[in-house]
Amino acid sequence: MENLVLTLHVIVCLVLVVLVLLQSGKEGMGVIFGGGSSSLFGSSGAGGILVRLTAFVAVLFICTSLGYNVLTSTNVTSESTILNMEIADPLDPSLAPKAPVVNPADPTTAPQAPAEQPAAPAQ
């Protein structure tokens, strides 16, 4: 279903581009595609027909855009861990990591002296 809506959306995009270029302007691109004084639509130009057709295709473009967005969207569940994370402010000093408290009287927190390396045998 997604491929169908996407294909329809691309076709509608191309048709919309062509219709916009066909619009008669003062010196627009419509002249290149035959939008001059003598055209297929008569001497009055194709203003009414092209404007209505462009509006219709623009509505189709919006509908296919929204439809594709609805088809491809994912729902956020309550089990999401990324969205529930609390982000710390890097400029807040109260949230800075603190150095561990060392009590020299407590052997579990006192810094350990490096172990002695065995002496190399003399030669």
Backbone as JSON Lines, residues from 0, in Angstrom:
{"i":0,"aa":"M","n":[0.83,-1.19,0.0],"ca":[0.0,0.0,0.0],"c":[0.88,1.26,0.0]}
{"i":1,"aa":"E","n":[1.98,1.19,0.76],"ca":[2.88,2.34,0.81],"c":[3.48,2.63,-0.57]}
{"i":2,"aa":"N","n":[3.85,1.57,-1.3],"ca":[4.42,1.75,-2.63],"c":[3.41,2.37,-3.59]}
{"i":3,"aa":"L","n":[2.16,1.99,-3.47],"ca":[1.13,2.54,-4.33],"c":[0.95,4.04,-4.06]}
{"i":4,"aa":"V","n":[0.87,4.41,-2.8],"ca":[0.7,5.82,-2.45],"c":[1.93,6.62,-2.85]}
{"i":5,"aa":"L","n":[3.11,6.05,-2.67],"ca":[4.33,6.75,-3.05],"c":[4.43,6.94,-4.56]}
{"i":6,"aa":"T","n":[4.06,5.92,-5.32],"ca":[4.06,6.04,-6.78],"c":[3.05,7.08,-7.25]}
{"i":7,"aa":"L","n":[1.87,7.06,-6.68],"ca":[0.86,8.05,-7.01],"c":[1.33,9.46,-6.64]}
{"i":8,"aa":"H","n":[2.02,9.58,-5.53],"ca":[2.54,10.87,-5.09],"c":[3.57,11.42,-6.08]}
{"i":9,"aa":"V","n":[4.46,10.58,-6.56],"ca":[5.47,11.02,-7.52],"c":[4.82,11.45,-8.83]}
{"i":10,"aa":"I","n":[3.81,10.69,-9.28],"ca":[3.11,11.05,-10.52],"c":[2.38,12.38,-10.35]}
{"i":11,"aa":"V","n":[1.74,12.57,-9.2],"ca":[1.03,13.82,-8.94],"c":[2.02,14.98,-8.88]}
{"i":12,"aa":"C","n":[3.2,14.75,-8.31],"ca":[4.22,15.81,-8.27],"c":[4.63,16.24,-9.66]}
{"i":13,"aa":"L","n":[4.88,15.28,-10.53],"ca":[5.29,15.61,-11.9],"c":[4.19,16.34,-12.66]}
{"i":14,"aa":"V","n":[2.95,15.88,-12.51],"ca":[1.83,16.55,-13.18],"c":[1.66,17.97,-12.65]}
{"i":15,"aa":"L","n":[1.83,18.15,-11.36],"ca":[1.71,19.48,-10.77],"c":[2.79,20.42,-11.29]}
{"i":16,"aa":"V","n":[3.99,19.93,-11.44],"ca":[5.08,20.76,-11.99],"c":[4.74,21.18,-13.41]}
{"i":17,"aa":"V","n":[4.27,20.25,-14.23],"ca":[3.93,20.57,-15.61],"c":[2.78,21.57,-15.67]}
{"i":18,"aa":"L","n":[1.78,21.39,-14.83],"ca":[0.64,22.31,-14.83],"c":[1.04,23.71,-14.4]}
{"i":19,"aa":"V","n":[1.93,23.8,-13.44],"ca":[2.38,25.13,-13.01],"c":[3.18,25.79,-14.12]}
{"i":20,"aa":"L","n":[3.99,25.02,-14.82],"ca":[4.76,25.6,-15.93],"c":[3.88,25.99,-17.11]}
{"i":21,"aa":"L","n":[2.74,25.35,-17.27],"ca":[1.83,25.69,-18.36],"c":[1.02,26.95,-18.09]}
{"i":22,"aa":"Q","n":[0.99,27.4,-16.85],"ca":[0.21,28.59,-16.53],"c":[0.71,29.76,-17.35]}
{"i":23,"aa":"S","n":[-0.23,30.53,-17.87],"ca":[0.17,31.68,-18.68],"c":[0.57,32.82,-17.76]}
{"i":24,"aa":"G","n":[1.73,33.33,-18.03],"ca":[2.23,34.46,-17.27],"c":[2.71,35.51,-18.24]}
{"i":25,"aa":"K","n":[3.33,36.54,-17.72],"ca":[3.82,37.6,-18.6],"c":[4.94,37.08,-19.48]}
{"i":26,"aa":"E","n":[5.91,36.46,-18.89],"ca":[7.0,35.85,-19.65],"c":[7.42,34.56,-18.98]}
{"i":27,"aa":"G","n":[6.46,33.71,-18.72],"ca":[6.74,32.48,-17.98],"c":[7.15,31.34,-18.87]}
{"i":28,"aa":"M","n":[7.31,30.19,-18.27],"ca":[7.71,28.99,-18.99],"c":[6.55,28.39,-19.78]}
{"i":29,"aa":"G","n":[5.33,28.91,-19.61],"ca":[4.18,28.38,-20.33],"c":[4.3,28.56,-21.83]}
{"i":30,"aa":"V","n":[5.06,29.56,-22.27],"ca":[5.25,29.81,-23.69],"c":[5.98,28.64,-24.34]}
{"i":31,"aa":"I","n":[6.91,28.06,-23.64],"ca":[7.68,26.94,-24.17],"c":[6.78,25.74,-24.44]}
{"i":32,"aa":"F","n":[5.79,25.51,-23.61],"ca":[4.91,24.35,-23.75],"c":[3.66,24.67,-24.57]}
{"i":33,"aa":"G","n":[3.61,25.82,-25.23],"ca":[2.47,26.13,-26.09],"c":[1.43,26.99,-25.42]}
{"i":34,"aa":"G","n":[1.78,27.72,-24.41],"ca":[0.83,28.58,-23.72],"c":[0.78,29.97,-24.31]}
{"i":35,"aa":"G","n":[1.18,30.15,-25.56],"ca":[1.2,31.45,-26.21],"c":[-0.2,31.9,-26.6]}
{"i":36,"aa":"S","n":[-0.27,32.86,-27.56],"ca":[-1.55,33.44,-27.95],"c":[-2.42,32.45,-28.71]}
{"i":37,"aa":"S","n":[-1.86,31.67,-29.58],"ca":[-2.67,30.67,-30.28],"c":[-2.37,29.32,-29.65]}
{"i":38,"aa":"S","n":[-3.3,28.88,-28.85],"ca":[-3.06,27.63,-28.14],"c":[-4.21,26.66,-28.36]}
{"i":39,"aa":"L","n":[-4.06,25.54,-27.79],"ca":[-5.04,24.47,-27.9],"c":[-6.36,24.85,-27.24]}
{"i":40,"aa":"F","n":[-6.3,25.73,-26.25],"ca":[-7.47,26.04,-25.45],"c":[-8.26,27.23,-25.99]}
{"i":41,"aa":"G","n":[-7.83,27.84,-27.07],"ca":[-8.56,28.96,-27.66],"c":[-7.84,30.27,-27.44]}
{"i":42,"aa":"S","n":[-8.41,31.34,-27.98],"ca":[-7.75,32.64,-27.91],"c":[-7.81,33.25,-26.52]}
{"i":43,"aa":"S","n":[-8.79,32.84,-25.72],"ca":[-8.88,33.39,-24.36],"c":[-7.86,32.76,-23.43]}
{"i":44,"aa":"G","n":[-7.16,31.76,-23.88],"ca":[-6.16,31.1,-23.05],"c":[-6.77,29.96,-22.27]}
{"i":45,"aa":"A","n":[-5.94,29.35,-21.49],"ca":[-6.38,28.2,-20.71],"c":[-6.46,28.53,-19.24]}
{"i":46,"aa":"G","n":[-6.67,29.79,-18.93],"ca":[-6.66,30.23,-17.54],"c":[-7.62,29.47,-16.66]}
{"i":47,"aa":"G","n":[-8.89,29.41,-17.07],"ca":[-9.88,28.76,-16.21],"c":[-9.64,27.28,-16.05]}
{"i":48,"aa":"I","n":[-9.34,26.61,-17.15],"ca":[-9.16,25.16,-17.09],"c":[-7.88,24.81,-16.34]}
{"i":49,"aa":"L","n":[-6.78,25.5,-16.65],"ca":[-5.51,25.18,-16.0],"c":[-5.52,25.52,-14.52]}
{"i":50,"aa":"V","n":[-6.18,26.6,-14.16],"ca":[-6.25,26.98,-12.75],"c":[-7.03,25.94,-11.95]}
{"i":51,"aa":"R","n":[-8.15,25.51,-12.51],"ca":[-8.96,24.49,-11.81],"c":[-8.22,23.16,-11.73]}
{"i":52,"aa":"L","n":[-7.59,22.78,-12.82],"ca":[-6.85,21.52,-12.85],"c":[-5.65,21.56,-11.9]}
{"i":53,"aa":"T","n":[-4.98,22.7,-11.86],"ca":[-3.84,22.85,-10.95],"c":[-4.3,22.78,-9.5]}
{"i":54,"aa":"A","n":[-5.42,23.4,-9.19],"ca":[-5.95,23.35,-7.82],"c":[-6.33,21.92,-7.44]}
{"i":55,"aa":"F","n":[-6.94,21.19,-8.37],"ca":[-7.32,19.8,-8.1],"c":[-6.09,18.93,-7.86]}
{"i":56,"aa":"V","n":[-5.07,19.1,-8.69],"ca":[-3.85,18.31,-8.53],"c":[-3.11,18.71,-7.25]}
{"i":57,"aa":"A","n":[-3.18,19.98,-6.88],"ca":[-2.56,20.41,-5.62],"c":[-3.25,19.77,-4.42]}
{"i":58,"aa":"V","n":[-4.56,19.63,-4.47],"ca":[-5.29,18.94,-3.4],"c":[-4.9,17.46,-3.37]}
{"i":59,"aa":"L","n":[-4.75,16.84,-4.54],"ca":[-4.28,15.45,-4.59],"c":[-2.88,15.33,-4.0]}
{"i":60,"aa":"F","n":[-2.02,16.3,-4.3],"ca":[-0.66,16.29,-3.76],"c":[-0.68,16.32,-2.23]}
{"i":61,"aa":"I","n":[-1.5,17.18,-1.66],"ca":[-1.59,17.27,-0.2],"c":[-2.15,15.97,0.38]}
{"i":62,"aa":"C","n":[-3.16,15.41,-0.28],"ca":[-3.75,14.16,0.22],"c":[-2.75,13.01,0.18]}
{"i":63,"aa":"T","n":[-2.0,12.9,-0.92],"ca":[-1.02,11.81,-0.99],"c":[0.12,12.04,0.0]}
{"i":64,"aa":"S","n":[0.48,13.3,0.23],"ca":[1.53,13.58,1.22],"c":[1.08,13.16,2.61]}
{"i":65,"aa":"L","n":[-0.11,13.56,2.99],"ca":[-0.62,13.2,4.31],"c":[-0.88,11.7,4.43]}
{"i":66,"aa":"G","n":[-1.38,11.09,3.36],"ca":[-1.64,9.65,3.39],"c":[-0.37,8.84,3.55]}
{"i":67,"aa":"Y","n":[0.68,9.25,2.84],"ca":[1.95,8.53,2.98],"c":[2.53,8.72,4.37]}
{"i":68,"aa":"N","n":[2.36,9.91,4.92],"ca":[2.85,10.17,6.27],"c":[2.12,9.31,7.29]}
{"i":69,"aa":"V","n":[0.82,9.15,7.14],"ca":[0.05,8.32,8.07],"c":[0.43,6.85,7.92]}
{"i":70,"aa":"L","n":[0.64,6.4,6.68],"ca":[0.98,4.99,6.46],"c":[2.36,4.63,7.0]}
{"i":71,"aa":"T","n":[3.3,5.55,6.95],"ca":[4.66,5.23,7.35],"c":[5.0,5.66,8.77]}
{"i":72,"aa":"S","n":[4.08,6.29,9.47],"ca":[4.4,6.75,10.82],"c":[4.39,5.57,11.79]}
{"i":73,"aa":"T","n":[5.17,5.71,12.84],"ca":[5.22,4.7,13.89],"c":[4.68,5.31,15.17]}
{"i":74,"aa":"N","n":[4.03,4.47,15.95],"ca":[3.46,4.95,17.21],"c":[4.49,4.82,18.32]}
{"i":75,"aa":"V","n":[4.52,5.81,19.2],"ca":[5.43,5.78,20.34],"c":[4.72,5.05,21.47]}
{"i":76,"aa":"T","n":[5.34,4.01,21.99],"ca":[4.74,3.26,23.09],"c":[5.27,3.78,24.41]}
{"i":77,"aa":"S","n":[4.64,3.37,25.47],"ca":[5.08,3.8,26.8],"c":[6.36,3.09,27.22]}
{"i":78,"aa":"E","n":[6.79,2.09,26.46],"ca":[7.99,1.34,26.78],"c":[9.25,1.98,26.21]}
{"i":79,"aa":"S","n":[9.1,3.12,25.56],"ca":[10.24,3.77,24.95],"c":[11.18,4.29,26.03]}
{"i":80,"aa":"T","n":[12.44,3.93,25.93],"ca":[13.4,4.38,26.94],"c":[14.13,5.64,26.51]}
{"i":81,"aa":"I","n":[14.22,5.89,25.23],"ca":[14.94,7.07,24.76],"c":[14.17,8.34,25.08]}
{"i":82,"aa":"L","n":[12.86,8.31,24.88],"ca":[12.06,9.5,25.1],"c":[11.85,9.79,26.58]}
{"i":83,"aa":"N","n":[12.02,8.79,27.43],"ca":[11.8,8.98,28.86],"c":[13.08,9.35,29.61]}
{"i":84,"aa":"M","n":[14.2,9.48,28.89],"ca":[15.46,9.82,29.54],"c":[15.47,11.28,29.94]}
{"i":85,"aa":"E","n":[16.1,11.55,31.06],"ca":[16.24,12.92,31.51],"c":[17.6,13.43,31.05]}
{"i":86,"aa":"I","n":[17.59,14.56,30.38],"ca":[18.82,15.11,29.84],"c":[19.34,16.16,30.81]}
{"i":87,"aa":"A","n":[20.59,16.0,31.22],"ca":[21.2,16.93,32.17],"c":[21.69,18.17,31.44]}
{"i":88,"aa":"D","n":[21.6,19.3,32.13],"ca":[22.09,20.56,31.58],"c":[23.6,20.61,31.77]}
{"i":89,"aa":"P","n":[24.38,20.73,30.68],"ca":[25.84,20.71,30.83],"c":[26.39,21.95,31.54]}
{"i":90,"aa":"L","n":[25.6,23.01,31.63],"ca":[26.07,24.23,32.28],"c":[25.72,24.3,33.75]}
{"i":91,"aa":"D","n":[24.96,23.34,34.26],"ca":[24.55,23.34,35.66],"c":[25.66,22.69,36.5]}
{"i":92,"aa":"P","n":[26.32,23.47,37.39],"ca":[27.43,22.89,38.17],"c":[26.98,21.86,39.2]}
{"i":93,"aa":"S","n":[25.72,21.89,39.59],"ca":[25.27,20.91,40.59],"c":[25.18,19.51,39.99]}
{"i":94,"aa":"L","n":[25.14,19.41,38.68],"ca":[25.04,18.11,38.03],"c":[26.39,17.57,37.59]}
{"i":95,"aa":"A","n":[27.46,18.3,37.87],"ca":[28.8,17.86,37.46],"c":[29.2,16.62,38.25]}
{"i":96,"aa":"P","n":[29.95,15.72,37.65],"ca":[30.38,14.53,38.39],"c":[31.32,14.93,39.52]}
{"i":97,"aa":"K","n":[31.11,14.31,40.64],"ca":[31.9,14.63,41.83],"c":[33.0,13.6,42.01]}
{"i":98,"aa":"A","n":[34.12,14.08,42.57],"ca":[35.23,13.17,42.86],"c":[34.84,12.31,44.06]}
{"i":99,"aa":"P","n":[35.3,11.07,44.1],"ca":[34.96,10.2,45.23],"c":[35.6,10.72,46.52]}
{"i":100,"aa":"V","n":[34.88,10.57,47.6],"ca":[35.37,11.0,48.91],"c":[36.33,9.94,49.42]}
{"i":101,"aa":"V","n":[37.53,10.38,49.79],"ca":[38.55,9.46,50.28],"c":[38.77,9.74,51.76]}
{"i":102,"aa":"N","n":[38.61,8.7,52.58],"ca":[38.86,8.8,54.01],"c":[40.12,8.0,54.3]}
{"i":103,"aa":"P","n":[41.22,8.67,54.71],"ca":[42.47,7.93,54.93],"c":[42.38,6.91,56.05]}
{"i":104,"aa":"A","n":[41.44,7.1,57.0],"ca":[41.33,6.15,58.11],"c":[40.59,4.89,57.68]}
{"i":105,"aa":"D","n":[39.81,4.98,56.64],"ca":[39.04,3.82,56.18],"c":[39.87,3.07,55.13]}
{"i":106,"aa":"P","n":[40.22,1.79,55.38],"ca":[41.07,1.07,54.44],"c":[40.36,0.77,53.11]}
{"i":107,"aa":"T","n":[39.03,0.8,53.08],"ca":[38.35,0.51,51.82],"c":[38.37,1.7,50.87]}
{"i":108,"aa":"T","n":[38.49,2.93,51.41],"ca":[38.51,4.1,50.54],"c":[39.89,4.72,50.43]}
{"i":109,"aa":"A","n":[40.82,4.26,51.25],"ca":[42.18,4.83,51.2],"c":[42.84,4.42,49.89]}
{"i":110,"aa":"P","n":[43.61,5.33,49.31],"ca":[44.3,4.97,48.07],"c":[45.33,3.88,48.33]}
{"i":111,"aa":"Q","n":[45.38,2.95,47.46],"ca":[46.3,1.82,47.59],"c":[47.66,2.21,47.01]}
{"i":112,"aa":"A","n":[48.7,1.8,47.71],"ca":[50.05,2.02,47.21],"c":[50.29,1.04,46.08]}
{"i":113,"aa":"P","n":[51.0,1.46,45.05],"ca":[51.24,0.52,43.95],"c":[52.06,-0.67,44.44]}
{"i":114,"aa":"A","n":[51.73,-1.81,43.91],"ca":[52.45,-3.03,44.31],"c":[53.87,-2.96,43.79]}
{"i":115,"aa":"E","n":[54.8,-3.5,44.61],"ca":[56.19,-3.47,44.21],"c":[56.43,-4.46,43.07]}
{"i":116,"aa":"Q","n":[57.25,-4.02,42.16],"ca":[57.61,-4.87,41.04],"c":[58.8,-5.75,41.49]}
{"i":117,"aa":"P","n":[58.82,-7.02,41.1],"ca":[59.96,-7.84,41.45],"c":[61.21,-7.32,40.73]}
{"i":118,"aa":"A","n":[62.28,-7.35,41.44],"ca":[63.54,-6.84,40.89],"c":[64.0,-7.74,39.75]}
{"i":119,"aa":"A","n":[64.59,-7.16,38.78],"ca":[65.12,-7.93,37.65],"c":[66.35,-8.68,38.1]}
{"i":120,"aa":"P","n":[66.54,-9.91,37.65],"ca":[67.73,-10.67,38.07],"c":[69.01,-10.0,37.52]}
{"i":121,"aa":"A","n":[69.99,-9.94,38.39],"ca":[71.25,-9.31,38.0],"c":[72.06,-10.3,37.16]}
{"i":122,"aa":"Q","n":[72.73,-9.77,36.2],"ca":[73.54,-10.64,35.36],"c":[74.98,-10.26,35.39]}
